[in-house]
């Protein structure tokens, strides 16, 4: 079946994610099976050979992201997919991708934790890990889909922002959305972004400038005649280790952070968000699979609701503009992670939490009860 925008299929969220990656230009996938993300690897193993791409099943999640980083430096858009325990194993290479400015996409279909936790149940417990899982100061982009169509669309957005900013981008989904099946349009009008490259064969004297005009230097990928040294160590503008100069480190790390922070508003506006304003003193905040029941509850209770699609970078200005003056109830499938960020942006006495771990989102009735308790 088709509509005016493309082919229409009835797909699982994980399958739609794979299709979004291919539409975005992904031609390399390395991964290791883990519930509840395995269907992404399964579909990529079938689809990538059909479009001239390469699928590799690795020995573990650490090796998976290492292979993705290598493929990216060879000039290919690359992705991996995992869940909580595997995402934990990837954190060293997340930091390496940040320091080497490697565009790549990591899909995390969240499940209950800590440790092995609830392999087949949903969670939103990796929100802070996506931002702070590796060590040091850094920024990444993390997007949260709430339906199958957004599993397709936001995967494309992850690739575009990874390529634009030369950062790892995380599709921070959850088991609810990864495993549900819905109608999805596999859009053929997808707008894609490719990283900026220096002219082929041109000598690149400063592949890692400390203070470039736009904060994101062109990427001299291997195989195009460029000579470049790539290291996770603090490096000078040539890419060579320079670990004993505090000013070099300060300039480098500030640039790595600012190239994302300074575009936070642009990322939120480009990816979008839902804000449904109603005549109420209470506003609900929810994202991902949890937002599906919260949107229903907000309509029933007659209260305002904000659904962010961008989790990181967090835009304090946007949150203040939309939610200042409300009694805010953040609903999420954890014990309060996005909630902590909202509290920093608003009067903390006006921000409340319905934290709901356990593998399932709260029912609309449970959310309405909490609204009534707050006086709505």
Buried (B, 14 or more C-beta within 10 A) or exposed (E): EEEEEBEEBEBBBBBBBBBBBBBBBBBBBBBBBBBBBBBBBBBBBEBBEEEEBBBBEBEEBBBBBBBBBBBBBEBBBBBBBBBBBBBBBBBBBBBBBBBBBBBBBBBBBBBBBEEEBBBEBBBBBBBBBBBEBBEEEBBBBBBBBBBBBBBBBBBBBBBBBBBBBBBBBBBBBBBBBBBBEBEBBBBEEBEEBEBEBBEEEEEBEEBBBBEBEEBBBBBBBBEBEBEBEBBBEBBBBBBEEBEEEEEBBEBBBBBBBEBBBEBBEEBBEEBBBBBBEEEBEBBBBBBBBBBBBBBBBBEEBEBBBBBBBBBBBBBBEBBEEBBEEBBBBBBBBBEBBBBBBBBEBBEEEBBBBBBBBEBBBBEBEBBBBBBEEBEB
